[in-house]
Amino acid sequence: MKESGIAQAISLADIKARYDNCAKKLLSYNVIAAWILKYCTKEFSGYDVSFIANRCINGEPEISTRAVHQDHIDGDKRIEELNSESGSIGEGTVYFDIRFNASVPEDDKLIQLIINLEIQLKDNPGYPLVKRGFYYCARMISKQYGTVFTDERYGDIRKVYSIWICPDTANKRANGILRYSIGEDVILGNSTVTNEDYDLMNVVIVNLGKKAYESNNVLINLLGILLSSEMSAKEKKEALSGNYQIPMTSELESEVQIMCNLSDSLVQQGFAQGIKQGEIKERNKFIIKLLKSGAEDDYIISMTDCSEEELQAAKRSLKSMQEMNIF
């Protein structure tokens, strides 16, 4: 039985949600997160991926469990506590996709960082993505009060990263890694402020594109393989284990297989929805053509099998076209 338009939309939304959840799980594996840290952060760039994965990522990552907005959080929860879901006030709660603590050994001391990884499936969400990234950073900074630091001990504030992975990027932005940070601009005099006192928030945007798995860049290639809708599970597992020495545990293999199945479903549903949208567009053109010819409403409905709402919408479109002299 052929699905209606709304049924197809519901199916597509459900698959996208499951794809999103699966992508979060894959990125939360230490061995995957370590590659992201190495190529997206200054602090980890000089370290071996194995060292980062095994020695620098602290505890289990939180996956969609810590709320972003001020009215959606429980201020008594400590940052170190994991899997703590906060209550929601008003609209539905927005969560950080993935959040974890990381430590960088440097000069006989540990630099503590808070890392946020986000999957951004919409290429054009309707707002500047970098601004959302800085908002997420600001929230991770403000939420440290009462946990990481208290009273006026602002020197204890930990640096935060918000790293956004964009799998389906337009060609003009594809295959790029962009990092945004706070800098110092000395207008007059000599500065005595160290870099670590103001470089507290970094936003990184990783744009993949359609053929990211063919990129010469190590990270974009890895993420392109992991999130590709064109590669089979077998091809992905061989590339991940062969090129990146990522051990294929049964759990990770299962997640990769699920990702491939969801990718196939997304392609199929998206193709079906595209056909449906094409059919609707052509039908609307035909309805307007019949209206211009003076056909009666009943005749148009019988000829096109359109609804009353579609017919009225077509009439409004025709009226606008006539007012603008567009035919």
Helices and strands as residue ranges (DSSP letters): H 5-28, H 30-40, H 49-51, I 52-56, E 57-63, G 70-72, E 98-106, E 109-119, H 129-142, G 154-156, E 159-166, E 176-181, G 195-197, E 201-207, G 212-214, H 218-227, H 233-244, H 250-292, H 297-304, H 308-323
